[in-house]
């Protein structure tokens, strides 16, 4: 447990940022799962599901939750799956 005032603040700030990042990561994972499921089952809304997932990936990358290359790799993988199912 920190004794210094600034260290106490850092603990609070880190906890708040962790919580915010967790929300974004969770939403990202959910949208990825929905998109992959839509592509696998050849659902009618698979294009929109992939578009939503790509948007979530871009948002996570912009906030620094995903690295740029990781985001690019995930988007490419989704696009490949979508094009293969078409």
N, CA, C and O atoms as a DFTB+ gen file, in Angstrom:
344 C
 N C O
     1  1       0.846      -1.182       0.000
     2  2       0.000       0.000       0.000
     3  2       0.892       1.246       0.000
     4  3       1.785       1.366       0.839
     5  1       0.660       2.158      -0.921
     6  2       1.505       3.353      -1.003
     7  2       1.237       4.328       0.146
     8  3       0.119       4.447       0.646
     9  1       2.301       5.012       0.538
    10  2       2.189       6.016       1.595
    11  2       2.186       7.428       1.039
    12  3       1.607       8.338       1.632
    13  1       2.836       7.606      -0.101
    14  2       2.979       8.928      -0.688
    15  2       1.699       9.291      -1.438
    16  3       1.081       8.454      -2.096
    17  1       1.320      10.565      -1.318
    18  2       0.060      11.026      -1.905
    19  2       0.000      10.768      -3.411
    20  3      -1.020      10.299      -3.916
    21  1       1.076      11.067      -4.126
    22  2       1.078      10.875      -5.581
    23  2       0.996       9.390      -5.945
    24  3       0.391       9.025      -6.953
    25  1       1.603       8.545      -5.123
    26  2       1.536       7.102      -5.368
    27  2       0.119       6.583      -5.160
    28  3      -0.346       5.701      -5.882
    29  1      -0.564       7.148      -4.154
    30  2      -1.956       6.757      -3.920
    31  2      -2.822       7.143      -5.120
    32  3      -3.697       6.386      -5.542
    33  1      -2.560       8.336      -5.661
    34  2      -3.314       8.782      -6.829
    35  2      -3.037       7.867      -8.016
    36  3      -3.961       7.517      -8.750
    37  1      -1.783       7.477      -8.216
    38  2      -1.431       6.601      -9.342
    39  2      -2.191       5.276      -9.247
    40  3      -2.627       4.735     -10.263
    41  1      -2.346       4.760      -8.040
    42  2      -3.091       3.513      -7.850
    43  2      -4.539       3.691      -8.292
    44  3      -5.098       2.832      -8.973
    45  1      -5.149       4.825      -7.896
    46  2      -6.536       5.095      -8.285
    47  2      -6.667       5.267      -9.792
    48  3      -7.581       4.719     -10.409
    49  1      -5.750       6.029     -10.383
    50  2      -5.793       6.290     -11.824
    51  2      -5.586       4.996     -12.605
    52  3      -6.273       4.743     -13.595
    53  1      -4.639       4.181     -12.155
    54  2      -4.384       2.910     -12.837
    55  2      -5.613       2.006     -12.775
    56  3      -5.938       1.331     -13.752
    57  1      -6.294       1.992     -11.634
    58  2      -7.494       1.165     -11.487
    59  2      -8.600       1.659     -12.421
    60  3      -9.302       0.855     -13.034
    61  1      -8.752       2.967     -12.528
    62  2      -9.789       3.528     -13.398
    63  2      -9.486       3.212     -14.862
    64  3     -10.382       2.834     -15.616
    65  1      -8.233       3.365     -15.260
    66  2      -7.857       3.080     -16.648
    67  2      -7.999       1.600     -16.961
    68  3      -8.423       1.232     -18.056
    69  1      -7.646       0.745     -16.000
    70  2      -7.794      -0.693     -16.191
    71  2      -9.256      -1.053     -16.416
    72  3      -9.576      -1.870     -17.278
    73  1     -10.130      -0.446     -15.647
    74  2     -11.568      -0.711     -15.784
    75  2     -12.077      -0.262     -17.147
    76  3     -12.852      -0.972     -17.788
    77  1     -11.647       0.911     -17.589
    78  2     -12.080       1.430     -18.894
    79  2     -11.571       0.541     -20.025
    80  3     -12.303       0.236     -20.966
    81  1     -10.298       0.125     -19.922
    82  2      -9.723      -0.739     -20.953
    83  2     -10.414      -2.094     -20.982
    84  3     -10.591      -2.686     -22.047
    85  1     -10.802      -2.582     -19.812
    86  2     -11.474      -3.873     -19.728
    87  2     -12.816      -3.838     -20.454
    88  3     -13.195      -4.800     -21.122
    89  1     -13.528      -2.725     -20.319
    90  2     -14.818      -2.569     -20.999
    91  2     -14.625      -2.610     -22.509
    92  3     -15.366      -3.294     -23.215
    93  1     -13.630      -1.879     -23.003
    94  2     -13.372      -1.830     -24.448
    95  2     -12.939      -3.205     -24.961
    96  3     -13.397      -3.652     -26.013
    97  1     -12.057      -3.871     -24.215
    98  2     -11.577      -5.200     -24.623
    99  2     -12.716      -6.208     -24.670
   100  3     -12.797      -7.029     -25.584
   101  1     -13.587      -6.135     -23.682
   102  2     -14.716      -7.055     -23.619
   103  2     -15.653      -6.845     -24.809
   104  3     -16.096      -7.809     -25.433
   105  1     -15.950      -5.595     -25.116
   106  2     -16.814      -5.284     -26.259
   107  2     -16.156      -5.742     -27.562
   108  3     -16.832      -6.224     -28.472
   109  1     -14.844      -5.588     -27.643
   110  2     -14.101      -6.021     -28.822
   111  2     -14.208      -7.534     -29.001
   112  3     -14.507      -8.024     -30.090
   113  1     -13.960      -8.263     -27.919
   114  2     -14.028      -9.725     -28.001
   115  2     -15.428     -10.196     -28.376
   116  3     -15.581     -11.122     -29.171
   117  1     -16.445      -9.561     -27.807
   118  2     -17.831      -9.925     -28.099
   119  2     -18.144      -9.710     -29.576
   120  3     -18.743     -10.571     -30.220
   121  1     -17.738      -8.558     -30.112
   122  2     -18.032      -8.273     -31.514
   123  2     -17.262      -9.209     -32.442
   124  3     -17.772      -9.598     -33.493
   125  1     -16.031      -9.575     -32.057
   126  2     -15.258     -10.530     -32.863
   127  2     -15.943     -11.895     -32.888
   128  3     -16.053     -12.526     -33.938
   129  1     -16.402     -12.340     -31.719
   130  2     -17.088     -13.639     -31.650
   131  2     -18.373     -13.627     -32.476
   132  3     -18.672     -14.589     -33.183
   133  1     -19.135     -12.525     -32.382
   134  2     -20.375     -12.422     -33.156
   135  2     -20.093     -12.426     -34.654
   136  3     -20.807     -13.067     -35.425
   137  1     -19.047     -11.705     -35.062
   138  2     -18.705     -11.632     -36.484
   139  2     -18.264     -12.995     -36.994
   140  3     -18.703     -13.427     -38.060
   141  1     -17.401     -13.680     -36.246
   142  2     -16.930     -14.994     -36.682
   143  2     -18.071     -16.002     -36.726
   144  3     -18.127     -16.836     -37.629
   145  1     -18.976     -15.930     -35.761
   146  2     -20.132     -16.823     -35.746
   147  2     -21.042     -16.541     -36.940
   148  3     -21.559     -17.470     -37.560
   149  1     -21.239     -15.264     -37.262
   150  2     -22.086     -14.895     -38.401
   151  2     -21.488     -15.388     -39.708
   152  3     -22.213     -15.848     -40.590
   153  1     -20.167     -15.294     -39.835
   154  2     -19.500     -15.748     -41.059
   155  2     -19.584     -17.268     -41.170
   156  3     -19.843     -17.805     -42.248
   157  1     -19.362     -17.966     -40.040
   158  2     -19.391     -19.431     -40.058
   159  2     -20.782     -19.966     -40.391
   160  3     -20.914     -20.948     -41.122
   161  1     -21.815     -19.322     -39.856
   162  2     -23.174     -19.805     -40.098
   163  2     -23.774     -19.208     -41.364
   164  3     -24.913     -19.507     -41.722
   165  1     -22.994     -18.354     -42.045
   166  2     -23.428     -17.709     -43.290
   167  2     -24.720     -16.921     -43.061
   168  3     -25.659     -16.989     -43.855
   169  1     -24.744     -16.173     -41.958
   170  2     -25.918     -15.381     -41.597
   171  2     -26.136     -14.241     -42.590
   172  3     -25.215     -13.823     -43.292
   173  1     -27.355     -13.755     -42.632
   174  2     -27.692     -12.682     -43.576
   175  2     -26.985     -11.375     -43.219
   176  3     -26.672     -10.573     -44.100
   177  1     -26.736     -11.164     -41.926
   178  2     -26.119      -9.902     -41.491
   179  2     -24.609     -10.029     -41.259
   180  3     -24.038      -9.264     -40.482
   181  1     -23.970     -10.976     -41.919
   182  2     -22.539     -11.194     -41.667
   183  2     -21.689      -9.999     -42.088
   184  3     -20.683      -9.701     -41.444
   185  1     -22.080      -9.310     -43.165
   186  2     -21.318      -8.128     -43.596
   187  2     -21.345      -7.049     -42.520
   188  3     -20.319      -6.446     -42.205
   189  1     -22.524      -6.815     -41.963
   190  2     -22.633      -5.786     -40.934
   191  2     -21.894      -6.200     -39.666
   192  3     -21.268      -5.361     -39.018
   193  1     -21.955      -7.477     -39.304
   194  2     -21.263      -7.958     -38.103
   195  2     -19.758      -7.767     -38.239
   196  3     -19.085      -7.377     -37.285
   197  1     -19.235      -8.045     -39.435
   198  2     -17.801      -7.863     -39.678
   199  2     -17.455      -6.382     -39.640
   200  3     -16.417      -6.002     -39.098
   201  1     -18.314      -5.542     -40.210
   202  2     -18.068      -4.100     -40.206
   203  2     -18.017      -3.554     -38.771
   204  3     -17.166      -2.726     -38.446
   205  1     -18.932      -4.026     -37.922
   206  2     -18.959      -3.599     -36.522
   207  2     -17.686      -4.055     -35.810
   208  3     -17.099      -3.302     -35.032
   209  1     -17.266      -5.286     -36.079
   210  2     -16.059      -5.814     -35.448
   211  2     -14.825      -5.024     -35.877
   212  3     -13.954      -4.735     -35.057
   213  1     -14.753      -4.677     -37.156
   214  2     -13.615      -3.897     -37.649
   215  2     -13.605      -2.513     -37.003
   216  3     -12.541      -1.982     -36.683
   217  1     -14.775      -1.936     -36.812
   218  2     -14.859      -0.629     -36.149
   219  2     -14.357      -0.735     -34.707
   220  3     -13.620       0.133     -34.239
   221  1     -14.754      -1.789     -34.011
   222  2     -14.306      -1.987     -32.629
   223  2     -12.787      -2.185     -32.579
   224  3     -12.121      -1.690     -31.670
   225  1     -12.249      -2.910     -33.558
   226  2     -10.797      -3.118     -33.625
   227  2     -10.094      -1.780     -33.807
   228  3      -9.107      -1.496     -33.128
   229  1     -10.603      -0.956     -34.725
   230  2     -10.002       0.358     -34.963
   231  2     -10.064       1.238     -33.714
   232  3      -9.106       1.944     -33.397
   233  1     -11.192       1.191     -33.011
   234  2     -11.339       1.998     -31.800
   235  2     -10.351       1.547     -30.729
   236  3      -9.743       2.376     -30.053
   237  1     -10.190       0.236     -30.577
   238  2      -9.250      -0.287     -29.581
   239  2      -7.818       0.103     -29.932
   240  3      -7.025       0.433     -29.051
   241  1      -7.490       0.064     -31.226
   242  2      -6.143       0.439     -31.661
   243  2      -5.907       1.932     -31.432
   244  3      -4.811       2.337     -31.046
   245  1      -6.927       2.741     -31.669
   246  2      -6.798       4.188     -31.475
   247  2      -6.583       4.532     -29.998
   248  3      -5.895       5.501     -29.677
   249  1      -7.167       3.745     -29.115
   250  2      -7.019       3.996     -27.684
   251  2      -5.765       3.347     -27.108
   252  3      -5.466       3.510     -25.925
   253  1      -5.033       2.615     -27.942
   254  2      -3.798       1.996     -27.477
   255  2      -4.005       0.665     -26.778
   256  3      -3.086       0.152     -26.139
   257  1      -5.185       0.106     -26.890
   258  2      -5.464      -1.180     -26.247
   259  2      -4.904      -2.313     -27.090
   260  3      -4.426      -3.317     -26.560
   261  1      -4.967      -2.146     -28.401
   262  2      -4.329      -3.078     -29.334
   263  2      -3.204      -2.354     -30.058
   264  3      -3.298      -1.159     -30.338
   265  1      -2.141      -3.090     -30.357
   266  2      -1.088      -2.502     -31.176
   267  2      -1.571      -2.418     -32.614
   268  3      -2.492      -3.128     -33.019
   269  1      -0.936      -1.542     -33.376
   270  2      -1.359      -1.286     -34.756
   271  2      -1.319      -2.563     -35.600
   272  3      -2.270      -2.853     -36.325
   273  1      -0.232      -3.321     -35.512
   274  2      -0.105      -4.533     -36.327
   275  2      -1.081      -5.619     -35.882
   276  3      -1.580      -6.383     -36.708
   277  1      -1.350      -5.688     -34.592
   278  2      -2.326      -6.662     -34.091
   279  2      -3.707      -6.341     -34.644
   280  3      -4.439      -7.234     -35.071
   281  1      -4.054      -5.063     -34.632
   282  2      -5.347      -4.644     -35.170
   283  2      -5.431      -4.977     -36.654
   284  3      -6.449      -5.482     -37.128
   285  1      -4.369      -4.694     -37.374
   286  2      -4.334      -4.971     -38.808
   287  2      -4.480      -6.468     -39.076
   288  3      -5.196      -6.879     -39.989
   289  1      -3.801      -7.267     -38.279
   290  2      -3.862      -8.726     -38.442
   291  2      -5.274      -9.248     -38.183
   292  3      -5.770     -10.100     -38.920
   293  1      -5.915      -8.736     -37.138
   294  2      -7.272      -9.181     -36.820
   295  2      -8.260      -8.781     -37.922
   296  3      -9.130      -9.568     -38.296
   297  1      -8.121      -7.563     -38.436
   298  2      -9.010      -7.100     -39.508
   299  2      -8.794      -7.936     -40.773
   300  3      -9.754      -8.304     -41.450
   301  1      -7.551      -8.229     -41.081
   302  2      -7.234      -9.024     -42.262
   303  2      -7.812     -10.432     -42.137
   304  3      -8.356     -10.978     -43.097
   305  1      -7.689     -11.001     -40.962
   306  2      -8.215     -12.344     -40.720
   307  2      -9.730     -12.374     -40.903
   308  3     -10.268     -13.294     -41.519
   309  1     -10.412     -11.371     -40.368
   310  2     -11.873     -11.291     -40.529
   311  2     -12.255     -11.142     -42.001
   312  3     -13.181     -11.798     -42.477
   313  1     -11.541     -10.282     -42.711
   314  2     -11.833     -10.051     -44.126
   315  2     -11.623     -11.330     -44.936
   316  3     -12.410     -11.650     -45.827
   317  1     -10.554     -12.054     -44.614
   318  2     -10.286     -13.321     -45.320
   319  2     -11.414     -14.321     -45.087
   320  3     -11.862     -14.981     -46.024
   321  1     -11.879     -14.435     -43.829
   322  2     -12.966     -15.357     -43.520
   323  2     -14.244     -14.949     -44.252
   324  3     -14.971     -15.798     -44.768
   325  1     -14.512     -13.647     -44.292
   326  2     -15.715     -13.152     -44.965
   327  2     -15.661     -13.432     -46.457
   328  3     -16.644     -13.887     -47.042
   329  1     -14.527     -13.167     -47.070
   330  2     -14.392     -13.380     -48.516
   331  2     -14.432     -14.861     -48.873
   332  3     -14.928     -15.230     -49.937
   333  1     -13.918     -15.704     -47.997
   334  2     -13.938     -17.146     -48.249
   335  2     -15.358     -17.696     -48.175
   336  3     -15.691     -18.659     -48.867
   337  1     -16.196     -17.086     -47.337
   338  2     -17.569     -17.574     -47.181
   339  2     -18.485     -17.088     -48.293
   340  3     -19.553     -17.662     -48.508
   341  1     -18.085     -16.045     -48.998
   342  2     -18.947     -15.469     -50.036
   343  2     -18.966     -16.304     -51.302
   344  3     -19.646     -15.950     -52.266
